[in-house]
Amino acid sequence: MKDIDEKELIKLKFAICLNAFIERNKELGIKANDKKSFINGLRKLEAASGVSFPIIQLASVANRDIQLTTTMRLIENLGIQSEEFFKMYDNLSEKEIRIGKERIQARKRNAK
């Protein structure tokens, strides 16, 4: 994406992947009729990872640059392997990034 600088693109791609795995966990919990075992929201991720909600929330909308240790704690507590997370991260298409950016911007507007 040419209209976004490299650091902002990294934060955006991380946010897109984080949100995608949370959504995936929601769907898995619904299918398994077990919403408690899956990290399906930012508050549950906070409780499981020990990372504060404001940090997670800001990272989920690409407004926070987090450290590698924090990144790994979040990924591991989503119940996935880091390679699965980063495979999605590396394979995001420009279309997926554009759509993800639009969704994140809509969430920001709705939060105001």
C-alpha positions as CSV (number, residue, x, y, z in Angstrom):
1,M,0.0,0.0,0.0
2,K,1.7,3.1,-1.3
3,D,-0.4,5.6,0.7
4,I,0.8,4.2,4.1
5,D,4.3,4.5,5.5
6,E,6.0,1.3,6.5
7,K,5.5,1.6,10.3
8,E,1.8,2.4,9.9
9,L,1.4,-0.5,7.5
10,I,3.0,-2.9,10.1
11,K,0.6,-1.7,12.8
12,L,-2.3,-2.0,10.4
13,K,-1.5,-5.5,9.3
14,F,-1.0,-6.6,13.0
15,A,-4.4,-5.1,13.9
16,I,-6.1,-6.8,10.9
17,C,-4.7,-10.2,11.9
18,L,-5.5,-9.7,15.6
19,N,-9.1,-8.9,14.8
20,A,-9.3,-11.8,12.3
21,F,-8.2,-14.3,14.9
22,I,-10.6,-12.9,17.5
23,E,-13.4,-13.2,15.0
24,R,-12.3,-16.7,14.1
25,N,-12.4,-17.7,17.8
26,K,-15.9,-16.2,18.1
27,E,-17.0,-18.5,15.2
28,L,-15.3,-21.5,16.7
29,G,-16.9,-20.9,20.0
30,I,-20.3,-20.6,18.5
31,K,-19.9,-23.8,16.4
32,A,-18.6,-25.7,19.4
33,N,-21.3,-24.2,21.6
34,D,-18.5,-23.2,24.0
35,K,-17.9,-19.5,24.1
36,K,-15.9,-19.7,27.4
37,S,-12.9,-21.7,26.0
38,F,-12.1,-19.3,23.2
39,I,-10.6,-15.9,23.4
40,N,-13.3,-14.1,21.5
41,G,-12.9,-10.5,22.6
42,L,-10.4,-7.9,23.7
43,R,-11.4,-8.2,27.4
44,K,-10.9,-12.0,27.4
45,L,-7.5,-11.5,25.7
46,E,-6.6,-9.0,28.4
47,A,-7.5,-11.5,31.2
48,A,-5.6,-14.4,29.5
49,S,-2.5,-12.5,28.5
50,G,-2.0,-10.0,31.3
51,V,-1.7,-7.2,28.7
52,S,-3.7,-4.2,29.7
53,F,-6.9,-3.5,27.8
54,P,-5.9,0.0,26.6
55,I,-2.8,-1.5,24.9
56,I,-4.8,-4.3,23.3
57,Q,-7.5,-1.9,22.2
58,L,-5.1,0.6,20.7
59,A,-3.2,-2.2,18.9
60,S,-6.5,-3.6,17.6
61,V,-7.1,-0.3,15.8
62,A,-3.5,0.2,14.6
63,N,-2.9,3.1,17.1
64,R,-0.2,1.4,19.2
65,D,3.2,0.1,18.4
66,I,3.7,-2.8,20.8
67,Q,6.9,-4.6,21.8
68,L,7.7,-8.1,20.5
69,T,7.1,-9.7,23.9
70,T,3.7,-8.2,24.1
71,T,3.0,-9.3,20.5
72,M,3.9,-12.9,21.4
73,R,1.8,-12.9,24.6
74,L,-1.2,-11.8,22.6
75,I,-0.7,-14.3,19.8
76,E,0.0,-17.2,22.2
77,N,-3.1,-16.4,24.2
78,L,-5.3,-16.4,21.1
79,G,-4.6,-20.2,21.0
80,I,-2.6,-20.1,17.8
81,Q,1.0,-20.6,16.9
82,S,3.0,-17.6,15.9
83,E,3.7,-19.1,12.5
84,E,0.0,-19.2,11.8
85,F,-0.4,-15.6,12.8
86,F,2.5,-14.4,10.8
87,K,1.5,-16.5,7.8
88,M,-1.7,-14.6,7.6
89,Y,0.2,-11.3,8.3
90,D,2.6,-12.0,5.4
91,N,-0.1,-13.1,3.0
92,L,-2.5,-10.2,3.4
93,S,-3.4,-8.9,0.0
94,E,-3.8,-5.2,-0.8
95,K,-7.5,-5.7,-1.0
96,E,-7.6,-7.3,2.5
97,I,-5.5,-4.5,3.9
98,R,-7.8,-1.9,2.3
99,I,-10.9,-3.6,3.7
100,G,-9.3,-4.1,7.1
101,K,-8.3,-0.4,7.2
102,E,-11.9,0.6,6.3
103,R,-13.3,-1.6,9.1
104,I,-10.9,-0.2,11.6
105,Q,-11.7,3.3,10.6
106,A,-15.4,2.5,11.0
107,R,-14.8,1.1,14.5
108,K,-12.9,4.3,15.4
109,R,-15.8,6.5,14.1
110,N,-18.4,4.5,16.0
111,A,-16.3,4.7,19.2
112,K,-16.5,8.5,19.3
